[in-house]
């Protein structure tokens, strides 16, 4: 969060998740639920993992 002339400026922390294994899916779920983070992209060598995350509503 920044501060400029008495006005708070809220900036999202943009992140990309690389790898949608167990830890990647957990990080994705938590990042999407946290208001200070914006998921800017996801990637996994298995296209099925990306589709699964999208179908579960975890990524757009």
KOLKELO-249998 format. One record per residue: residue number from 0; x, y, z of N, C-alpha, C, O in turn. Coordinates in Angstrom, 2 decimals. Layout:
// KOLKELO-249998
<num->NUM&n.c1->X&n.c2->Y&n.c3->Z&ca.c1->X&ca.c2->Y&ca.c3->Z&c.c1->X&c.c2->Y&c.c3->Z&o.c1->X&o.c2->Y&o.c3->Z>
...
//
This chain:
// KOLKELO-249998
<num->0&n.c1->0.86&n.c2->-1.16&n.c3->0.00&ca.c1->0.00&ca.c2->0.00&ca.c3->0.00&c.c1->0.91&c.c2->1.23&c.c3->0.00&o.c1->1.85&o.c2->1.30&o.c3->0.79>
<num->1&n.c1->0.63&n.c2->2.18&n.c3->-0.87&ca.c1->1.41&ca.c2->3.41&ca.c3->-0.93&c.c1->0.69&c.c2->4.56&c.c3->-0.26&o.c1->-0.50&o.c2->4.46&o.c3->0.05>
<num->2&n.c1->1.40&n.c2->5.63&n.c3->-0.03&ca.c1->0.81&ca.c2->6.80&ca.c3->0.61&c.c1->1.19&c.c2->8.02&c.c3->-0.21&o.c1->2.37&o.c2->8.26&o.c3->-0.46>
<num->3&n.c1->0.21&n.c2->8.80&n.c3->-0.64&ca.c1->0.47&ca.c2->9.96&ca.c3->-1.49&c.c1->-0.44&c.c2->11.10&c.c3->-1.09&o.c1->-1.65&o.c2->11.03&o.c3->-1.30>
<num->4&n.c1->0.12&n.c2->12.16&n.c3->-0.51&ca.c1->-0.63&ca.c2->13.37&ca.c3->-0.15&c.c1->-1.88&c.c2->13.07&c.c3->0.67&o.c1->-2.95&o.c2->13.62&o.c3->0.40>
<num->5&n.c1->-1.74&n.c2->12.21&n.c3->1.67&ca.c1->-2.86&ca.c2->11.94&ca.c3->2.57&c.c1->-3.90&c.c2->10.98&c.c3->2.00&o.c1->-4.94&o.c2->10.77&o.c3->2.62>
<num->6&n.c1->-3.64&n.c2->10.41&n.c3->0.84&ca.c1->-4.58&ca.c2->9.47&ca.c3->0.22&c.c1->-3.87&c.c2->8.13&c.c3->0.08&o.c1->-2.76&o.c2->8.05&o.c3->-0.43>
<num->7&n.c1->-4.53&n.c2->7.08&n.c3->0.55&ca.c1->-3.96&ca.c2->5.76&ca.c3->0.40&c.c1->-4.20&c.c2->5.25&c.c3->-1.02&o.c1->-5.31&o.c2->5.34&o.c3->-1.55>
<num->8&n.c1->-3.17&n.c2->4.73&n.c3->-1.61&ca.c1->-3.27&ca.c2->4.13&ca.c3->-2.94&c.c1->-3.06&c.c2->2.63&c.c3->-2.76&o.c1->-2.01&o.c2->2.19&o.c3->-2.29>
<num->9&n.c1->-4.05&n.c2->1.85&n.c3->-3.13&ca.c1->-3.97&ca.c2->0.41&ca.c3->-2.99&c.c1->-3.54&c.c2->-0.17&c.c3->-4.33&o.c1->-4.19&o.c2->0.04&o.c3->-5.35>
<num->10&n.c1->-2.44&n.c2->-0.89&n.c3->-4.30&ca.c1->-1.93&ca.c2->-1.51&ca.c3->-5.51&c.c1->-1.89&c.c2->-3.02&c.c3->-5.30&o.c1->-1.42&o.c2->-3.50&o.c3->-4.27>
<num->11&n.c1->-2.38&n.c2->-3.75&n.c3->-6.27&ca.c1->-2.35&ca.c2->-5.20&ca.c3->-6.19&c.c1->-0.95&c.c2->-5.69&c.c3->-6.56&o.c1->-0.28&o.c2->-5.11&o.c3->-7.42>
<num->12&n.c1->-0.54&n.c2->-6.74&n.c3->-5.91&ca.c1->0.71&ca.c2->-7.41&ca.c3->-6.24&c.c1->0.40&c.c2->-8.44&c.c3->-7.31&o.c1->-0.30&o.c2->-9.42&o.c3->-7.05>
<num->13&n.c1->0.90&n.c2->-8.22&n.c3->-8.52&ca.c1->0.63&ca.c2->-9.16&ca.c3->-9.61&c.c1->1.61&c.c2->-10.32&c.c3->-9.53&o.c1->2.81&o.c2->-10.14&o.c3->-9.38>
<num->14&n.c1->1.04&n.c2->-11.53&n.c3->-9.63&ca.c1->1.87&ca.c2->-12.73&ca.c3->-9.60&c.c1->1.42&c.c2->-13.68&c.c3->-10.70&o.c1->0.28&o.c2->-13.62&o.c3->-11.16>
<num->15&n.c1->2.32&n.c2->-14.54&n.c3->-11.10&ca.c1->2.00&ca.c2->-15.64&ca.c3->-12.01&c.c1->2.38&c.c2->-16.93&c.c3->-11.29&o.c1->3.40&o.c2->-16.99&o.c3->-10.60>
<num->16&n.c1->1.58&n.c2->-17.94&n.c3->-11.47&ca.c1->1.83&ca.c2->-19.24&ca.c3->-10.85&c.c1->2.39&c.c2->-20.15&c.c3->-11.94&o.c1->1.74&o.c2->-20.39&o.c3->-12.96>
<num->17&n.c1->3.59&n.c2->-20.66&n.c3->-11.72&ca.c1->4.22&ca.c2->-21.57&ca.c3->-12.67&c.c1->4.27&c.c2->-22.94&c.c3->-12.01&o.c1->5.00&o.c2->-23.15&o.c3->-11.04>
<num->18&n.c1->3.49&n.c2->-23.85&n.c3->-12.55&ca.c1->3.37&ca.c2->-25.18&ca.c3->-11.99&c.c1->2.11&c.c2->-25.29&c.c3->-11.16&o.c1->1.93&o.c2->-24.57&o.c3->-10.18>
<num->19&n.c1->1.24&n.c2->-26.19&n.c3->-11.56&ca.c1->-0.04&ca.c2->-26.35&ca.c3->-10.88&c.c1->-0.15&c.c2->-27.71&c.c3->-10.19&o.c1->-1.18&o.c2->-28.37&o.c3->-10.22>
<num->20&n.c1->0.96&n.c2->-28.09&n.c3->-9.58&ca.c1->0.94&ca.c2->-29.28&ca.c3->-8.73&c.c1->0.25&c.c2->-28.92&c.c3->-7.42&o.c1->-0.49&o.c2->-27.94&o.c3->-7.35>
<num->21&n.c1->0.49&n.c2->-29.70&n.c3->-6.40&ca.c1->-0.17&ca.c2->-29.47&ca.c3->-5.12&c.c1->0.11&c.c2->-28.07&c.c3->-4.59&o.c1->-0.82&o.c2->-27.35&o.c3->-4.22>
<num->22&n.c1->1.37&n.c2->-27.68&n.c3->-4.54&ca.c1->1.73&ca.c2->-26.36&ca.c3->-4.00&c.c1->1.24&c.c2->-25.23&c.c3->-4.90&o.c1->0.78&o.c2->-24.20&o.c3->-4.41>
<num->23&n.c1->1.32&n.c2->-25.41&n.c3->-6.21&ca.c1->0.86&ca.c2->-24.38&ca.c3->-7.13&c.c1->-0.63&c.c2->-24.14&c.c3->-7.02&o.c1->-1.09&o.c2->-23.00&o.c3->-7.06>
<num->24&n.c1->-1.41&n.c2->-25.22&n.c3->-6.89&ca.c1->-2.86&ca.c2->-25.08&ca.c3->-6.74&c.c1->-3.21&c.c2->-24.40&c.c3->-5.43&o.c1->-4.13&o.c2->-23.59&o.c3->-5.37>
<num->25&n.c1->-2.48&n.c2->-24.73&n.c3->-4.36&ca.c1->-2.72&ca.c2->-24.08&ca.c3->-3.07&c.c1->-2.39&c.c2->-22.59&c.c3->-3.14&o.c1->-3.13&o.c2->-21.75&o.c3->-2.63>
<num->26&n.c1->-1.26&n.c2->-22.28&n.c3->-3.78&ca.c1->-0.88&ca.c2->-20.87&ca.c3->-3.91&c.c1->-1.90&c.c2->-20.11&c.c3->-4.75&o.c1->-2.25&o.c2->-18.98&o.c3->-4.43>
<num->27&n.c1->-2.36&n.c2->-20.73&n.c3->-5.82&ca.c1->-3.37&ca.c2->-20.10&ca.c3->-6.69&c.c1->-4.65&c.c2->-19.83&c.c3->-5.91&o.c1->-5.19&o.c2->-18.72&o.c3->-5.97>
<num->28&n.c1->-5.12&n.c2->-20.81&n.c3->-5.18&ca.c1->-6.35&ca.c2->-20.66&ca.c3->-4.40&c.c1->-6.22&c.c2->-19.52&c.c3->-3.38&o.c1->-7.12&o.c2->-18.70&o.c3->-3.24>
<num->29&n.c1->-5.09&n.c2->-19.49&n.c3->-2.68&ca.c1->-4.89&ca.c2->-18.45&ca.c3->-1.66&c.c1->-4.70&c.c2->-17.07&c.c3->-2.29&o.c1->-5.20&o.c2->-16.08&o.c3->-1.75>
<num->30&n.c1->-3.99&n.c2->-16.99&n.c3->-3.40&ca.c1->-3.78&ca.c2->-15.70&ca.c3->-4.06&c.c1->-5.10&c.c2->-15.13&c.c3->-4.58&o.c1->-5.34&o.c2->-13.93&o.c3->-4.48>
<num->31&n.c1->-5.96&n.c2->-16.00&n.c3->-5.12&ca.c1->-7.25&ca.c2->-15.52&ca.c3->-5.62&c.c1->-8.16&c.c2->-15.05&c.c3->-4.49&o.c1->-9.02&o.c2->-14.19&o.c3->-4.69>
<num->32&n.c1->-7.98&n.c2->-15.62&n.c3->-3.31&ca.c1->-8.81&ca.c2->-15.24&ca.c3->-2.16&c.c1->-8.30&c.c2->-14.00&c.c3->-1.44&o.c1->-9.01&o.c2->-13.44&o.c3->-0.61>
<num->33&n.c1->-7.07&n.c2->-13.58&n.c3->-1.74&ca.c1->-6.45&ca.c2->-12.46&ca.c3->-1.02&c.c1->-6.63&c.c2->-11.17&c.c3->-1.82&o.c1->-6.27&o.c2->-11.13&o.c3->-3.00>
<num->34&n.c1->-7.18&n.c2->-10.12&n.c3->-1.20&ca.c1->-7.48&ca.c2->-8.89&ca.c3->-1.95&c.c1->-6.24&c.c2->-8.12&c.c3->-2.41&o.c1->-6.35&o.c2->-7.27&o.c3->-3.30>
<num->35&n.c1->-5.07&n.c2->-8.39&n.c3->-1.85&ca.c1->-3.87&ca.c2->-7.66&ca.c3->-2.25&c.c1->-3.11&c.c2->-8.31&c.c3->-3.39&o.c1->-2.07&o.c2->-7.80&o.c3->-3.81>
<num->36&n.c1->-3.60&n.c2->-9.43&n.c3->-3.91&ca.c1->-2.92&ca.c2->-10.13&ca.c3->-4.98&c.c1->-3.80&c.c2->-10.24&c.c3->-6.22&o.c1->-5.02&o.c2->-10.41&o.c3->-6.13>
<num->37&n.c1->-3.17&n.c2->-10.16&n.c3->-7.37&ca.c1->-3.85&ca.c2->-10.33&ca.c3->-8.65&c.c1->-3.06&c.c2->-11.37&c.c3->-9.43&o.c1->-1.88&o.c2->-11.18&o.c3->-9.71>
<num->38&n.c1->-3.70&n.c2->-12.48&n.c3->-9.78&ca.c1->-3.05&ca.c2->-13.53&ca.c3->-10.56&c.c1->-3.07&c.c2->-13.09&c.c3->-12.02&o.c1->-4.14&o.c2->-12.98&o.c3->-12.63>
<num->39&n.c1->-1.89&n.c2->-12.85&n.c3->-12.57&ca.c1->-1.81&ca.c2->-12.36&ca.c3->-13.94&c.c1->-1.63&c.c2->-13.49&c.c3->-14.94&o.c1->-1.76&o.c2->-13.27&o.c3->-16.14>
<num->40&n.c1->-1.32&n.c2->-14.68&n.c3->-14.46&ca.c1->-1.18&ca.c2->-15.81&ca.c3->-15.38&c.c1->-0.85&c.c2->-17.09&c.c3->-14.64&o.c1->-0.38&o.c2->-17.08&o.c3->-13.50>
<num->41&n.c1->-1.12&n.c2->-18.20&n.c3->-15.32&ca.c1->-0.76&ca.c2->-19.52&ca.c3->-14.79&c.c1->-0.12&c.c2->-20.31&c.c3->-15.92&o.c1->-0.42&o.c2->-20.08&o.c3->-17.09>
<num->42&n.c1->0.76&n.c2->-21.26&n.c3->-15.58&ca.c1->1.39&ca.c2->-22.12&ca.c3->-16.58&c.c1->1.73&c.c2->-23.44&c.c3->-15.93&o.c1->2.10&o.c2->-23.51&o.c3->-14.76>
<num->43&n.c1->1.60&n.c2->-24.49&n.c3->-16.71&ca.c1->1.99&ca.c2->-25.83&ca.c3->-16.30&c.c1->2.33&c.c2->-26.59&c.c3->-17.57&o.c1->1.70&o.c2->-26.37&o.c3->-18.60>
<num->44&n.c1->3.32&n.c2->-27.49&n.c3->-17.54&ca.c1->3.65&ca.c2->-28.25&ca.c3->-18.74&c.c1->2.51&c.c2->-29.17&c.c3->-19.20&o.c1->2.45&o.c2->-29.56&o.c3->-20.36>
<num->45&n.c1->1.63&n.c2->-29.51&n.c3->-18.29&ca.c1->0.46&ca.c2->-30.33&ca.c3->-18.62&c.c1->-0.74&c.c2->-29.44&c.c3->-18.87&o.c1->-1.26&o.c2->-28.82&o.c3->-17.94>
<num->46&n.c1->-1.19&n.c2->-29.37&n.c3->-20.11&ca.c1->-2.36&ca.c2->-28.54&ca.c3->-20.43&c.c1->-3.59&c.c2->-28.96&c.c3->-19.62&o.c1->-4.44&o.c2->-28.13&o.c3->-19.32>
<num->47&n.c1->-3.67&n.c2->-30.23&n.c3->-19.28&ca.c1->-4.82&ca.c2->-30.72&ca.c3->-18.51&c.c1->-4.88&c.c2->-30.05&c.c3->-17.13&o.c1->-5.97&o.c2->-29.83&o.c3->-16.61>
<num->48&n.c1->-3.74&n.c2->-29.73&n.c3->-16.55&ca.c1->-3.73&ca.c2->-29.05&ca.c3->-15.25&c.c1->-4.28&c.c2->-27.64&c.c3->-15.35&o.c1->-4.98&o.c2->-27.18&o.c3->-14.45>
<num->49&n.c1->-3.97&n.c2->-26.95&n.c3->-16.44&ca.c1->-4.49&ca.c2->-25.60&ca.c3->-16.65&c.c1->-6.00&c.c2->-25.65&c.c3->-16.85&o.c1->-6.74&o.c2->-24.84&o.c3->-16.28>
<num->50&n.c1->-6.46&n.c2->-26.59&n.c3->-17.66&ca.c1->-7.90&ca.c2->-26.73&ca.c3->-17.91&c.c1->-8.62&c.c2->-27.07&c.c3->-16.62&o.c1->-9.69&o.c2->-26.53&o.c3->-16.35>
<num->51&n.c1->-8.04&n.c2->-27.95&n.c3->-15.81&ca.c1->-8.65&ca.c2->-28.34&ca.c3->-14.54&c.c1->-8.79&c.c2->-27.13&c.c3->-13.63&o.c1->-9.84&o.c2->-26.95&o.c3->-13.00>
<num->52&n.c1->-7.76&n.c2->-26.30&n.c3->-13.54&ca.c1->-7.82&ca.c2->-25.09&ca.c3->-12.71&c.c1->-8.90&c.c2->-24.14&c.c3->-13.21&o.c1->-9.63&o.c2->-23.55&o.c3->-12.42>
<num->53&n.c1->-9.01&n.c2->-24.00&n.c3->-14.53&ca.c1->-10.03&ca.c2->-23.13&ca.c3->-15.10&c.c1->-11.43&c.c2->-23.67&c.c3->-14.85&o.c1->-12.34&o.c2->-22.90&o.c3->-14.53>
<num->54&n.c1->-11.62&n.c2->-24.96&n.c3->-15.00&ca.c1->-12.94&ca.c2->-25.57&ca.c3->-14.78&c.c1->-13.37&c.c2->-25.49&c.c3->-13.32&o.c1->-14.57&o.c2->-25.41&o.c3->-13.03>
<num->55&n.c1->-12.43&n.c2->-25.52&n.c3->-12.42&ca.c1->-12.76&ca.c2->-25.43&ca.c3->-11.00&c.c1->-12.99&c.c2->-23.99&c.c3->-10.57&o.c1->-13.24&o.c2->-23.72&o.c3->-9.40>
<num->56&n.c1->-12.90&n.c2->-23.07&n.c3->-11.52&ca.c1->-13.16&ca.c2->-21.67&ca.c3->-11.20&c.c1->-12.01&c.c2->-20.98&c.c3->-10.49&o.c1->-12.20&o.c2->-19.93&o.c3->-9.89>
<num->57&n.c1->-10.83&n.c2->-21.57&n.c3->-10.55&ca.c1->-9.69&ca.c2->-21.01&ca.c3->-9.86&c.c1->-8.94&c.c2->-20.00&c.c3->-10.71&o.c1->-8.18&o.c2->-19.20&o.c3->-10.18>
<num->58&n.c1->-9.14&n.c2->-20.02&n.c3->-11.99&ca.c1->-8.39&ca.c2->-19.12&ca.c3->-12.88&c.c1->-9.26&c.c2->-18.76&c.c3->-14.06&o.c1->-10.15&o.c2->-19.51&o.c3->-14.46>
<num->59&n.c1->-8.99&n.c2->-17.60&n.c3->-14.62&ca.c1->-9.76&ca.c2->-17.19&ca.c3->-15.79&c.c1->-8.89&c.c2->-17.19&c.c3->-17.01&o.c1->-9.36&o.c2->-16.87&o.c3->-18.10>
//
